[in-house]
Amino acid sequence: MELLLSLAVGVLTGCGIYLVLRARTFSVVLGLTLFSYAVNLFLFATGRLIIGKPPVIAAGLSVADYTDPLPQALVLTAIVIGFAMTAFVIMLGLRARAELGNDHVDGRHQK
């Protein structure tokens, strides 16, 4: 399970970085989204992959008998912020396309 999770984080990170380095606006937005998914998955994995354990320590339970709720809260917050930033960057790209006439990130048309 850990191997699959680390491979997923690695593939998402690699694809995200590749797309961020492209010259088109949509590719950059998609790359940032994939990169944020990789970070969210990594943060979620830091809370230990435990199924069926309570997030709060109850009386009589040891520290190993619960799951950490902080990474889950961080990922939920990161999803909301990532969605808002993606919407903002898409609107910024549409505005740049309307004013400049192309969708290159540097504003110059390349042939």
Secondary structure, 3 states (H helix, E strand, C coil): CHHHHHHHHHHHHHHHHHHHCCCEHHHHHHHHHHHHHHHHHHHHHCCCCCCCCCCCCCCCCCHHHCCCCHHHHHHHHHHHHHHHHHHHHHHHHHHHHHHHCCCECCCCCCC
